[in-house]
């Protein structure tokens, strides 16, 4: 089996912030997440259940009708890039 000649990209780490005051608990973000990163608590509020699975697609952020969710690259990922670390 032949290996790909393309270099492998290191997976970014993402941080998901949910603005509880803006959220109307519709669950759209949970339904659109392709990696099941989000879940709903007992009150229906979305919570980050599996942050390491986030691929940064931002479907939750794009689909939220209340702009109550934001996906950002974690600071340590940005710092490593600046230093030139391969990890």
N, CA, C and O of each residue as an XYZ file, in Angstrom:
348
protein
N       0.839     -1.176      0.000
C       0.000      0.000      0.000
C       0.883      1.238      0.000
O       1.803      1.358      0.809
N       0.598      2.144     -0.902
C       1.404      3.347     -1.062
C       0.916      4.452     -0.130
O      -0.283      4.712     -0.028
N       1.862      5.097      0.546
C       1.528      6.213      1.418
C       1.372      7.484      0.600
O       1.988      7.636     -0.455
N       0.557      8.379      1.087
C       0.337      9.658      0.433
C       1.595     10.511      0.541
O       2.291     10.488      1.556
N       1.872     11.254     -0.507
C       3.050     12.122     -0.490
C       2.741     13.494      0.099
O       3.636     14.327      0.245
N       1.476     13.728      0.438
C       1.116     15.009      1.030
C       1.475     15.013      2.511
O       1.265     14.017      3.202
N       2.017     16.127      3.003
C       2.346     16.181      4.431
C       1.065     16.184      5.261
O       0.065     16.791      4.877
N       1.108     15.503      6.392
C      -0.038     15.466      7.290
C      -0.097     16.759      8.092
O       0.908     17.208      8.643
N      -1.283     17.347      8.148
C      -1.477     18.539      8.961
C      -1.798     18.130     10.388
O      -2.560     17.192     10.621
N      -1.223     18.826     11.317
C      -1.510     18.570     12.721
C      -2.897     19.122     13.040
O      -3.237     20.227     12.617
N      -3.685     18.371     13.770
C      -5.035     18.783     14.100
C      -5.012     19.989     15.033
O      -4.329     19.997     16.057
N      -5.773     21.000     14.651
C      -5.913     22.181     15.505
C      -6.767     21.824     16.716
O      -7.573     20.894     16.672
N      -6.584     22.557     17.770
C      -7.416     22.426     18.954
C      -8.375     23.612     18.963
O      -7.964     24.757     18.770
N      -9.638     23.330     19.185
C     -10.658     24.376     19.147
C     -11.319     24.557     20.501
O     -11.415     23.626     21.300
N     -11.768     25.769     20.733
C     -12.482     26.120     21.952
C     -13.866     26.604     21.537
O     -13.996     27.467     20.669
N     -14.885     26.049     22.154
C     -16.261     26.427     21.843
C     -16.814     27.205     23.025
O     -16.805     26.733     24.161
N     -17.294     28.402     22.735
C     -17.866     29.241     23.782
C     -19.360     29.382     23.516
O     -19.775     29.719     22.408
N     -20.161     29.120     24.546
C     -21.609     29.232     24.444
C     -22.053     30.392     25.325
O     -21.769     30.421     26.522
N     -22.754     31.350     24.718
C     -23.252     32.523     25.432
C     -24.653     32.201     25.948
O     -25.639     32.332     25.224
N     -24.723     31.784     27.195
C     -25.970     31.298     27.779
C     -27.085     32.337     27.749
O     -28.249     31.984     27.562
N     -26.751     33.598     27.930
C     -27.778     34.644     27.955
C     -28.445     34.829     26.591
O     -29.588     35.281     26.518
N     -27.748     34.485     25.521
C     -28.301     34.648     24.174
C     -29.001     33.395     23.690
O     -29.844     33.466     22.796
N     -28.674     32.266     24.255
C     -29.164     30.969     23.780
C     -30.629     30.759     24.151
O     -31.018     30.952     25.303
N     -31.449     30.358     23.159
C     -32.854     30.054     23.444
C     -33.099     28.549     23.553
O     -34.243     28.102     23.632
N     -32.004     27.766     23.555
C     -32.046     26.314     23.769
C     -32.796     25.559     22.671
O     -33.530     24.612     22.953
N     -32.612     25.977     21.440
C     -33.314     25.336     20.319
C     -32.689     24.001     19.925
O     -33.376     23.142     19.372
N     -31.393     23.812     20.200
C     -30.728     22.553     19.904
C     -30.194     22.414     18.489
O     -29.686     21.354     18.125
N     -30.298     23.458     17.688
C     -29.810     23.397     16.306
C     -28.315     23.096     16.277
O     -27.864     22.289     15.464
N     -27.557     23.719     17.135
C     -26.105     23.507     17.165
C     -25.773     22.046     17.452
O     -24.856     21.484     16.854
N     -26.515     21.439     18.363
C     -26.283     20.037     18.730
C     -26.595     19.129     17.540
O     -25.848     18.189     17.267
N     -27.673     19.399     16.843
C     -28.101     18.571     15.719
C     -27.154     18.664     14.523
O     -26.969     17.679     13.809
N     -26.558     19.825     14.296
C     -25.694     20.000     13.130
C     -24.248     19.592     13.359
O     -23.487     19.515     12.395
N     -23.840     19.328     14.585
C     -22.453     18.957     14.856
C     -22.163     17.563     14.292
O     -22.763     16.584     14.736
N     -21.243     17.462     13.313
C     -20.969     16.164     12.696
C     -20.172     15.211     13.589
O     -20.116     14.014     13.307
N     -19.567     15.709     14.640
C     -18.724     14.885     15.511
C     -19.297     14.702     16.915
O     -18.607     14.198     17.801
N     -20.533     15.100     17.126
C     -21.198     14.970     18.438
C     -20.388     15.605     19.563
O     -20.254     15.038     20.648
N     -19.858     16.777     19.288
C     -19.102     17.515     20.300
C     -20.049     18.119     21.329
O     -19.720     18.201     22.512
N     -21.215     18.539     20.877
C     -22.177     19.206     21.746
C     -23.281     18.251     22.191
O     -23.639     17.310     21.482
N     -23.805     18.516     23.370
C     -24.960     17.796     23.908
C     -25.825     18.829     24.630
O     -25.449     19.996     24.739
N     -26.964     18.398     25.112
C     -27.848     19.301     25.850
C     -27.934     18.848     27.303
O     -27.996     17.654     27.595
N     -27.938     19.825     28.209
C     -28.079     19.487     29.624
C     -29.563     19.324     29.965
O     -30.407     19.329     29.069
N     -29.877     19.184     31.229
C     -31.261     18.958     31.675
C     -32.192     20.114     31.328
O     -33.400     19.916     31.197
N     -31.647     21.315     31.177
C     -32.468     22.483     30.849
C     -32.539     22.741     29.347
O     -33.219     23.668     28.906
N     -31.833     21.920     28.557
C     -31.820     22.104     27.107
C     -30.674     22.954     26.603
O     -30.507     23.121     25.395
N     -29.890     23.487     27.511
C     -28.750     24.317     27.137
C     -27.660     23.457     26.502
O     -27.327     22.401     27.039
N     -27.100     23.884     25.376
C     -25.998     23.113     24.792
C     -24.757     23.193     25.671
O     -24.442     24.243     26.232
N     -24.064     22.075     25.780
C     -22.816     21.992     26.534
C     -21.782     21.276     25.675
O     -22.129     20.454     24.828
N     -20.524     21.590     25.898
C     -19.432     20.948     25.165
C     -19.145     19.622     25.853
O     -18.592     19.585     26.952
N     -19.523     18.545     25.197
C     -19.404     17.201     25.766
C     -18.069     16.558     25.405
O     -17.479     15.857     26.227
N     -17.592     16.786     24.193
C     -16.394     16.113     23.693
C     -15.524     17.113     22.921
O     -15.475     17.052     21.692
N     -14.845     18.022     23.606
C     -14.117     19.103     22.926
C     -12.982     18.622     22.026
O     -12.675     19.279     21.031
N     -12.358     17.505     22.346
C     -11.244     17.015     21.534
C     -11.684     16.512     20.166
O     -10.857     16.385     19.263
N     -12.957     16.227     20.000
C     -13.472     15.734     18.721
C     -13.791     16.871     17.745
O     -14.050     16.616     16.569
N     -13.776     18.105     18.211
C     -14.131     19.249     17.367
C     -13.145     19.390     16.208
O     -11.929     19.392     16.404
N     -13.695     19.508     14.998
C     -12.869     19.663     13.796
C     -12.871     21.099     13.285
O     -12.262     21.393     12.256
N     -13.551     21.991     13.994
C     -13.560     23.401     13.631
C     -14.394     23.722     12.402
O     -14.124     24.715     11.726
N     -15.388     22.923     12.096
C     -16.217     23.172     10.908
C     -17.123     24.389     11.079
O     -17.562     24.985     10.096
N     -17.394     24.749     12.307
C     -18.206     25.903     12.674
C     -19.674     25.800     12.249
O     -20.367     26.814     12.177
N     -20.153     24.581     11.968
C     -21.563     24.430     11.616
C     -22.474     24.884     12.751
O     -23.540     25.448     12.503
N     -22.066     24.643     13.984
C     -22.859     25.093     15.131
C     -22.962     26.612     15.150
O     -24.033     27.174     15.380
N     -21.840     27.261     14.907
C     -21.780     28.722     14.927
C     -22.590     29.324     13.771
O     -23.320     30.296     13.962
N     -22.460     28.754     12.599
C     -23.144     29.261     11.409
C     -24.655     29.091     11.512
O     -25.410     29.970     11.097
N     -25.100     27.964     12.063
C     -26.532     27.656     12.117
C     -27.272     28.274     13.298
O     -28.502     28.311     13.302
N     -26.550     28.754     14.286
C     -27.201     29.310     15.476
C     -27.968     30.590     15.113
O     -27.363     31.566     14.669
N     -29.294     30.592     15.299
C     -30.078     31.777     14.953
C     -29.874     32.949     15.914
O     -30.269     34.075     15.610
N     -29.270     32.696     17.054
C     -29.085     33.740     18.071
C     -27.644     34.192     18.239
O     -27.344     35.000     19.118
N     -26.739     33.671     17.392
C     -25.311     34.008     17.494
C     -24.780     33.726     18.896
O     -23.964     34.480     19.425
N     -25.252     32.632     19.490
C     -24.936     32.304     20.880
C     -23.785     31.328     21.022
O     -23.523     30.845     22.123
N     -23.096     31.027     19.938
C     -21.997     30.069     20.013
C     -20.855     30.565     19.138
O     -21.072     31.111     18.056
N     -19.638     30.364     19.626
C     -18.449     30.809     18.893
C     -17.376     29.723     18.978
O     -17.128     29.154     20.041
N     -16.751     29.454     17.844
C     -15.678     28.462     17.780
C     -14.388     29.207     17.473
O     -14.306     29.951     16.496
N     -13.376     28.999     18.319
C     -12.085     29.665     18.145
C     -10.962     28.640     18.234
O     -11.113     27.590     18.859
N      -9.842     28.952     17.606
C      -8.649     28.131     17.765
C      -8.079     28.429     19.143
O      -7.947     29.590     19.531
N      -7.742     27.377     19.881
C      -7.180     27.564     21.220
C      -5.853     28.294     21.138
O      -5.102     28.144     20.174
N      -5.580     29.068     22.140
C      -4.363     29.887     22.190
C      -3.096     29.060     22.087
O      -2.157     29.482     21.411
N      -3.028     27.894     22.732
C      -1.798     27.113     22.690
C      -1.492     26.617     21.283
O      -0.323     26.441     20.942
N      -2.511     26.388     20.457
C      -2.283     25.998     19.064
C      -1.658     27.157     18.292
O      -0.755     26.960     17.479
N      -2.142     28.347     18.554
C      -1.612     29.535     17.893
C      -0.185     29.798     18.333
O       0.664     30.118     17.502
N       0.100     29.669     19.637
C       1.446     29.904     20.154
C       2.450     28.936     19.556
O       3.567     29.338     19.230
N       2.079     27.655     19.402
C       2.984     26.675     18.812
C       3.313     27.022     17.373
O       4.451     26.852     16.935
N       2.330     27.504     16.638
C       2.570     27.880     15.239
C       3.583     29.030     15.179
O       4.478     29.030     14.334
N       3.439     29.986     16.059
C       4.350     31.132     16.066
C       5.779     30.718     16.364
O       6.724     31.279     15.809
N       5.935     29.732     17.242
C       7.267     29.273     17.633
C       7.865     28.329     16.595
O       9.063     28.048     16.622
N       7.025     27.841     15.680
C       7.526     26.944     14.648
C       7.581     25.494     15.058
O       8.218     24.684     14.384
N       6.921     25.147     16.156
C       6.892     23.760     16.605
C       6.061     22.928     15.623
O       5.011     23.386     15.169
N       6.508     21.728     15.291
C       5.746     20.884     14.379
C       4.495     20.293     15.017
O       3.614     19.831     14.292
N       4.381     20.289     16.344
C       3.214     19.712     17.026
C       2.123     20.676     17.103
O       1.061     20.365     17.643
